[in-house]
Amino acid sequence: MGKPQITFTKFNAPGIAKSFGVEDGVLVKKPAPNFSAGTFETRSVSSIDELEGFVKTLRPGDFLTAGVHKTLTRGQCGPGPADIHRKKEDFPFADGQPGLLIIDSDNINNLGLPDLNSLATAVEKLVGDADYVMSTSASSGVTYNGVEGPLKGVHTFLFVEDAASVPTTLETLHKRSVILGYAWPLITKDGKILIRSLVDTAMKTSNQPCFEGGAILGAGITQKREIAGTPAGDEVSFLKVSPLTPDEEDAYSIAVKKLSATVAVQAEQVRVAWRSARHEKMVAKGCSPESATQILDAATSGNYPVLSSDYEIETDNYGVLTVREIIA
């Protein structure tokens, strides 16, 4: 019986990558533009060293998803209504088939992990003896004027026997990371507290992009990519993750409360300032003070807030838009 084939998708679009340039003598980073047009192809590997070799070939403009297209092994994405779009419905996890699990670890300076070796030690506490490949993120190792930037993030690629298990597995790994102390509280612009860890749970979505291949670099800027994998054995080593025990669930809840408490005062200050500024802006645009208060109450309460048509959302690439404008 041959080795199992682990499948995933490689996308490519020129210019779709983080970029670094120099403005007034200062290094400036810009996020990757939204992807709307480019190529995709289903790729497969059968060993961890084959995956490591593949990752080393990637260049700016390449990104990966753990999901694969339902019917096509390659094709062209476009913005038109009849074109193929990078939607999770069209690029789902391959149910019952071996796949790729991606751990995206960002802002690792918050965790006191200064290099790839220390992060590898932390990740191994989560994944045990499973094979993996690590690749430094497109924000890391950027050098300008002889000054090399720090390690900002790392992508860790592992094999799972059933790709459909990725969402549950990542959620479990995130909670275990918090329990182990590899976590920090993040205050959002509207004053919410989110707990971040070594494991970005955004990768639970099958079409979530993992930008590989480094950044687009302006003149005089260089980047060092670090890519390393565990030694390949005779058999494919899949990630095995047991469910959280009741004691672990309790430990996670306690850790979240402790982390949240460390920034509770600051978060409340941010929340009050945000509501005041948003309320003032809505009233200035013609909304009554009472309606503005009701809209903000609905938008900031519960796990599933209700956003009115006049509610404004700050987008990454299109400025501030109301819900009505986004729907239109």
Disulfide bonds with the S-S distance in Angstrom:
none
